[in-house]
Amino acid sequence: MYDYIIIGSGFGGAVTACRLAEKGAKVVVLERGRRWELSNYPITDSFLYDAEHPEKFNGWLDFRFFGKMSVAQGAGIGGGSLIYANISCEARKDVFDNGWPPEITYNELKPYYDRVAKFMQVQRVPENQVPARFKLMKEAAEKTGNGARFLPLELCVMFDPEWNYDYFDPLGRDASHSKKFLNDHGVEQGTCVHCGNCDIGCRFGAKSTLDMNYIPVAEKHGADFRPLHVVRVIEPSNGHYKVHFDRIDGHTLKPGSEEAKNVIVAAGSIGSTELLLRNRDQHKTLRNLSAFLGKNWSSNGDFLTPAEYKTYRPYPHRGPTITSAIDFGDGGGNGNSKGQKFWIEDGGYPNLIANFLRGVDLKIAREIANLMESSLDDNVMPWFAQGVDAGNARLYLGRNWWWPFKKHLKMDWDLPSNRAVFDAIYAMHKELSAATDGKPLPMPQWNELGMLVTPHPLGGCNMGTTPQNGVVDHRGEAFGHKGLYVADAAIIPRPIGRNPTRTIAALAERIVERM
């Protein structure tokens, strides 16, 4: 029997596994996705994960459609760190003023924020390496009177201070300018060559995913990480818990189980909420879980507006995916944006076509890739943002009319009560574009359809003070089920309006310290 079974290996699962293993606890981590190696990167095909049929499709991106709202989440050893844009930042102090248990304040979390930043060796892009998008962001901030709000961001990326854009290889073919070294945890990494592939995997090892830090330290201290284990049921049994799962073996699912004194659910906002909903409402094994389960879910205000430039080239494929922000988290925006809380980031994305061709074992494909030194969208700036939305969505199990025999995870997401912050972000994106001679591209998915996508889902198993306003307490323990914890984005009770990974990890650090 284990001391702890941890479900999921993202920022919550990896942190808790590491710290518990360091304490000498017997820990097993059940992860639904694969273990990826640097040799697999960049992933440009076979990357989708199908929660309905994981034995058929178990790539590293799980994309869920919920009508007006869609969610992108990671699957694999390292969880969301496999697909994140490397940003590591603290939440604003005033975020904790309302909606959190009184024990959770900025000052309470600050030591854990610092611990996470040090452990993951966060860095800023060296001044001699800032990409064109960074420069455009700074210019836009200054031209709109927001120069004081501009800030470089801390990233979970390793940089070589001596690298410069004279070495730049548009397709990331040349590895000679990525310096190999051992990080603070004895894991070999490389340094960033600005290839722009952060979100589809850094083959140079410059991106500090969790398998570069927390996970290897956990494994060094005896934690057992098991990929391709899809957890189905958590069952109380004689004072402990029995966890039932399907192990993916080729294209088949093989049932199995393990037992532990405690269980930590860390499968992400969507994954943890769905798992607990099914165990409360479908399998009836966790009947005492709070009726608040599934409530107050947030998209964290994610919004993207591409803008086209005639003379300036932002090069969205070059450099780390995001490097800087303009912070309106105090609600001090201009015009139509005033009063709404958000921050703007310089988005980027990989050149998928070039990367795909680069991986094809045909001479003609490689030659075409070699010709793609620039691309048609080098003149596009992907203005990105997170904001404080209403945080009032609800996740629940329901049936589809065309297939009433099975319950699916569904979401009630109210557009009218959330529209204000997204309209404010869109207005600011347009203002920043206009100030730098850019033209926003048509946005029919938002303007006509009101549809959005978030890679930063929060809530569903919210922290609270009682079962009437939360699912877990400030220590992450579920009301009504001693020894059952949640430690991931699902416990965050209100939108942060910034990239949430350091907050998730800091909460996990605090939770595990109190176990």
KOLKOLVEX-184361 format. One record per residue (C-alpha): x, y, z; residue in three letters. Coordinates in pm, whole numbers, padded with zeros to 5 digits, always signed. Example, Ala and Ser with C-alpha at 12.3 -4.5 7.8 and 13.67 -1.06 7.14 Angstrom:
BEGIN
+01230-00450+00780ALA +01367-00106+00714SER 
***
This chain:
BEGIN
+00000+00000+00000MET +00114+00351-00083TYR +00108+00651+00145ASP -00016+00869-00141TYR -00164+00808-00483ILE -00138+01122-00693ILE -00357+01151-01001ILE -00191+01371-01263GLY +00164+01502-01303SER +00117+01869-01386GLY +00207+02163-01162PHE +00001+02025-00872GLY +00091+01658-00905GLY +00462+01704-00976ALA +00511+01945-00684VAL +00327+01730-00430THR +00501+01413-00551ALA +00841+01580-00517CYS +00791+01718-00168ARG +00623+01403-00032LEU +00896+01180-00173ALA +01158+01406-00020GLU +00987+01348+00317LYS +01019+00973+00268GLY +00657+00898+00178ALA +00577+00609-00055LYS +00425+00780-00361VAL +00285+00665-00694VAL +00175+00909-00964VAL -00084+00791-01216LEU -00066+00996-01537GLU -00309+00942-01825ARG -00062+01056-02094GLY +00271+00938-02225ARG +00625+01017-02115ARG +00782+01235-02383TRP +01151+01263-02464GLU +01342+01546-02632LEU +01390+01318-02932SER +01011+01329-02988ASN +01005+01708-03032TYR +00870+01907-03198PRO +00530+01736-03203ILE +00345+01841-03518THR +00132+01534-03584ASP -00038+01268-03371SER -00052+01516-03086PHE -00420+01498-02987LEU -00548+01322-02678TYR -00901+01179-02692ASP -01052+01145-02346ALA -01324+00919-02489GLU -01074+00682-02654HIS -00729+00734-02499PRO -00620+00392-02621GLU -00650+00524-02979LYS -00527+00880-02939PHE -00296+00965-02650ASN -00102+01267-02769GLY -00018+01558-02543TRP -00301+01802-02620LEU -00652+01739-02488ASP -00892+01984-02655PHE -01247+02001-02518ARG -01544+02176-02682PHE -01816+02318-02456PHE -02018+02526-02700GLY -01912+02890-02663LYS -01607+02792-02459MET -01330+02545-02547SER -01041+02432-02330VAL -00688+02324-02423ALA -00500+02115-02164GLN -00189+01901-02148GLY -00167+01522-02122ALA +00158+01346-02038GLY +00429+01326-01774ILE +00461+01695-01690GLY +00096+01782-01755GLY +00028+02139-01859GLY +00398+02225-01860SER +00426+02031-02187LEU +00215+02290-02370ILE +00256+02607-02161TYR +00427+02921-02288ALA +00683+02917-02005ASN +00543+03217-01814ILE +00602+03210-01438SER +00448+03500-01247CYS +00280+03583-00920GLU -00084+03685-00895ALA -00152+04045-00799ARG -00184+04105-00424LYS -00544+04225-00456ASP -00652+03898-00622VAL -00661+03742-00275PHE -00877+04015-00120ASP -01205+03839-00201ASN -01325+03487-00272GLY -01039+03301-00099TRP -01029+03132+00242PRO -00889+03386+00492PRO -00578+03171+00540GLU -00475+03228+00177ILE -00327+03574+00124THR -00051+03708-00096TYR +00182+03738+00203ASN +00104+03379+00301GLU +00186+03253-00050LEU +00492+03472-00108LYS +00749+03227+00040PRO +00602+02951-00176TYR +00606+03173-00484TYR +00976+03233-00420ASP +01041+02863-00362ARG +00882+02771-00697VAL +01071+03043-00886ALA +01404+02928-00743LYS +01334+02559-00799PHE +01239+02618-01163MET +01524+02868-01218GLN +01307+03135-01380VAL +01483+03388-01604GLN +01406+03688-01820ARG +01506+03710-02184VAL +01851+03875-02193PRO +01834+04232-02324GLU +02045+04147-02628ASN +01796+03872-02726GLN +01454+04033-02693VAL +01246+03937-02998PRO +01071+04181-03233ALA +00738+04124-03053ARG +00889+04243-02724PHE +01004+04564-02891LYS +00662+04617-03049LEU +00492+04568-02711MET +00714+04828-02548LYS +00654+05075-02831GLU +00278+05020-02810ALA +00280+05077-02434ALA +00472+05401-02467GLU +00266+05537-02757LYS -00060+05480-02567THR +00068+05642-02248GLY +00114+05308-02072ASN +00491+05286-02068GLY +00501+05242-01690ALA +00277+04935-01722ARG +00517+04750-01951PHE +00724+04473-01794LEU +00950+04189-01907PRO +00823+03852-01786LEU +00998+03576-01597GLU +01014+03254-01797LEU +01090+02890-01726CYS +01348+02895-02005VAL +01727+02863-01997MET +01922+03130-02187PHE +02283+03169-02295ASP +02375+03538-02242PRO +02621+03515-02532GLU +02360+03404-02787TRP +02238+03666-03036ASN +02022+03678-03346TYR +02326+03646-03573ASP +02301+03277-03483TYR +01929+03255-03555PHE +01818+02951-03754ASP +01454+03003-03862PRO +01373+02633-03859LEU +01573+02536-03553GLY +01793+02295-03749ARG +02126+02396-03600ASP +02175+02276-03245ALA +02534+02395-03219SER +02436+02725-03055HIS +02238+02558-02776SER +02479+02507-02487LYS +02437+02189-02283LYS +02467+02205-01904PHE +02339+02043-01586LEU +02068+02243-01408ASN +02040+02277-01030ASP +01880+01932-01010HIS +02144+01750-01212GLY +01930+01727-01525VAL +02087+01807-01861GLU +01930+02102-02038GLN +02015+02323-02333GLY +01983+02696-02392THR +01724+02876-02601CYS +01790+02930-02973VAL +01464+03125-03025HIS +01320+02867-03264CYS +00963+02953-03155GLY +00859+02593-03087ASN +00784+02630-02714CYS +00426+02503-02742ASP +00510+02194-02949ILE +00820+02092-02757GLY +01174+02226-02728CYS +01409+01967-02872ARG +01703+02159-02724PHE +01576+02114-02368GLY +01581+02487-02298ALA +01218+02488-02184LYS +01192+02402-01815SER +00903+02161-01821THR +00832+01975-01497LEU +01031+01674-01616ASP +01340+01897-01589MET +01297+01976-01219ASN +01020+01858-00983TYR +00966+01519-01149ILE +01328+01396-01160PRO +01380+01509-00800VAL +01065+01317-00701ALA +01188+01008-00886GLU +01532+01039-00727LYS +01358+01009-00390HIS +01156+00704-00491GLY +00832+00839-00640ALA +00690+00605-00904ASP +00553+00787-01211PHE +00334+00568-01430ARG +00234+00703-01771PRO -00072+00586-01965LEU -00285+00522-01653HIS -00638+00662-01684VAL -00801+00683-01340VAL -01173+00600-01332ARG -01283+00543-00971VAL -01170+00655-00625ILE -01324+00426-00365GLU -01299+00458+00015PRO -01199+00122+00158SER -01139+00037+00527ASN -00998+00375+00623GLY -00795+00423+00306HIS -00863+00458-00067TYR -00865+00217-00359LYS -00804+00379-00697VAL -00922+00197-01009HIS -00769+00278-01347PHE -00736+00163-01706ASP -00379+00113-01822ARG -00324+00189-02190ILE -00141-00108-02345ASP -00101-00054-02716GLY -00455+00001-02841HIS -00628-00170-02552THR -00728-00073-02199LEU -00635-00308-01915LYS -00800-00255-01574PRO -00599-00227-01256GLY -00599-00072-00911SER -00376+00052-00630GLU -00444+00140-00268GLU -00318+00424-00051ALA -00385+00597+00278LYS -00433+00928+00094ASN -00522+01043-00258VAL -00424+01370-00423ILE -00629+01461-00729VAL -00419+01678-00958ALA -00563+01619-01304ALA -00623+01988-01384GLY -00931+02206-01364SER -01130+02000-01614ILE -00984+01659-01531GLY -01010+01682-01153SER -01361+01824-01162THR -01487+01558-01403GLU -01326+01276-01206LEU -01484+01389-00880LEU -01820+01453-01043LEU -01824+01100-01182ARG -01727+00953-00845ASN -01996+01149-00663ARG -02282+01133-00915ASP -02213+00831-01137GLN -02012+00575-00940HIS -02150+00695-00603LYS -01818+00624-00428THR -01759+00978-00298LEU -02114+01068-00199ARG -02013+01326+00061ASN -01839+01561-00180LEU -01973+01916-00164SER -02269+02024-00374ALA -02043+02315-00476PHE -01842+02080-00698LEU -01830+02212-01056GLY -01932+02569-00967LYS -01747+02897-01020ASN -01529+02774-01305TRP -01328+03043-01489SER -01157+03072-01826SER -00914+03321-01667ASN -01006+03571-01936GLY -00786+03432-02216ASP -00823+03624-02541PHE -00622+03645-02866LEU -00632+03914-03136THR -00398+03877-03437PRO -00300+04206-03605ALA -00134+04254-03943GLU +00152+04498-04010TYR +00253+04628-04351LYS +00607+04744-04277THR +00701+04594-03939TYR +00766+04222-03892ARG +00678+04095-03542PRO +00793+03743-03638TYR +00548+03536-03428PRO +00763+03225-03491HIS +01079+03370-03337ARG +01182+03372-02976GLY +01003+03236-02668PRO +00627+03225-02717THR +00561+03511-02471ILE +00820+03751-02329THR +00648+04066-02197SER +00324+04218-02071ALA +00138+04547-02029ILE -00038+04527-01693ASP -00390+04669-01653PHE -00464+04450-01353GLY -00561+04756-01149ASP -00848+04834-01385GLY -00675+05148-01509GLY -00712+05098-01881GLY -00805+05363-02135ASN -01148+05444-02280GLY -01365+05134-02323ASN -01114+04923-02130SER -01123+05128-01810LYS -01245+04944-01501GLY -01175+04593-01634GLN -00875+04400-01500LYS -00642+04224-01742PHE -00294+04221-01887TRP -00174+04211-02245ILE +00102+03977-02366GLU +00303+03942-02685ASP +00178+03612-02816GLY +00364+03383-03051GLY +00319+03044-03216TYR +00533+02782-03392PRO +00565+02750-03767ASN +00376+02421-03789LEU +00411+02375-04165ILE +00787+02423-04162ALA +00828+02195-03862ASN +00612+01926-04018PHE +00809+01935-04342LEU +01134+01930-04152ARG +01031+01599-03994GLY +00925+01429-04318VAL +01180+01178-04443ASP +01172+01301-04802LEU +01435+01515-04969LYS +01180+01738-05143ILE +01004+01807-04813ALA +01331+01909-04650ARG +01415+02131-04943GLU +01078+02307-04919ILE +01133+02356-04546ALA +01476+02501-04616ASN +01316+02758-04845LEU +01080+02869-04571MET +01326+03115-04421GLU +01031+03350-04385SER +00661+03292-04407SER +00352+03481-04509LEU +00258+03558-04150ASP +00589+03705-04034ASP +00402+04036-04030ASN +00139+03916-03779VAL +00137+04017-03412MET -00071+03780-03197PRO -00183+04013-02917TRP -00271+03786-02625PHE -00424+03850-02280ALA -00564+03711-01958GLN -00830+03889-01758GLY -01058+03871-01458VAL -01379+03727-01601ASP -01699+03661-01405ALA -01577+03319-01289GLY -01934+03191-01276ASN -01941+02893-01514ALA -02061+02548-01403ARG -01931+02204-01495LEU -02168+01909-01463TYR -02249+01567-01605LEU -02527+01556-01863GLY -02657+01357-02157ARG -02650+01440-02527ASN -02984+01410-02701TRP -02828+01209-02985TRP -02660+00965-02741TRP -02861+00956-02416PRO -02700+00637-02283PHE -02386+00801-02147LYS -02321+01111-01940LYS -02065+01360-02067HIS -01895+01654-01901LEU -02083+01970-01988LYS -02045+02339-01912MET -02284+02626-01855ASP -02085+02935-01955TRP -02276+03263-01957ASP -02161+03502-02231LEU -02343+03821-02122PRO -02197+03830-01771SER -01846+03765-01907ASN -01851+03986-02215ARG -01730+04309-02052ALA -01375+04197-01980VAL -01329+04038-02323PHE -01463+04346-02500ASP -01223+04556-02291ALA -00928+04336-02389ILE -01031+04347-02755TYR -01059+04726-02740ALA -00710+04750-02591MET -00569+04512-02852HIS -00712+04738-03122LYS -00576+05049-02951GLU -00225+04903-02922LEU -00239+04786-03284SER -00350+05127-03412ALA -00076+05304-03216ALA +00187+05092-03394THR +00031+05098-03743ASP -00118+04751-03718GLY -00458+04633-03835LYS -00648+04368-03635PRO -00758+04074-03845LEU -01130+03986-03860PRO -01254+03806-03547MET -01582+03639-03654PRO -01549+03368-03389GLN -01582+03641-03125TRP -01769+03923-03296ASN -02038+03706-03454GLU -02028+03378-03261LEU -01901+03476-02916GLY -01672+03171-02905MET -01349+03153-02703LEU -01064+02914-02620VAL -00869+02901-02294THR -00543+02721-02210PRO -00574+02840-01846HIS -00893+02686-01699PRO -00940+02751-01327LEU -01179+02628-01061GLY -01443+02358-01034GLY -01311+02214-00705CYS -01278+02552-00539ASN -01119+02630-00206MET -01369+02750+00050GLY -01441+02773+00420THR -01736+02532+00426THR -01904+02280+00193PRO -02155+02556+00115GLN -01895+02772-00060ASN -01621+02530-00159GLY -01511+02174-00230VAL -01180+02174-00041VAL -01047+02374+00253ASP -00738+02597+00252HIS -00520+02285+00294ARG -00666+02129-00021GLY -00851+01854+00171GLU -01200+01771+00047ALA -01489+01848+00278PHE -01650+01520+00380GLY -01361+01293+00278HIS -01058+01287+00506LYS -00735+01203+00326GLY -00870+01309-00016LEU -00699+01620-00152TYR -00711+01834-00465VAL -00395+02025-00556ALA -00411+02190-00896ASP -00584+02468-01093ALA -00924+02327-00995ALA -00896+02465-00640ILE -00838+02828-00746ILE -01167+02994-00646PRO -01156+03303-00867ARG -00987+03421-01186PRO -00632+03547-01151ILE -00610+03746-01473GLY -00250+03634-01523ARG -00071+03313-01619ASN -00152+03079-01327PRO +00127+02817-01319THR +00333+02969-01036ARG +00020+03021-00828THR -00084+02657-00882ILE +00263+02535-00785ALA +00282+02768-00482ALA -00054+02641-00354LEU +00067+02283-00402ALA +00386+02363-00209GLU +00175+02500+00077ARG -00073+02211+00071ILE +00192+01941+00086VAL +00370+02119+00371GLU +00053+02081+00581ARG -00016+01715+00506MET 
***
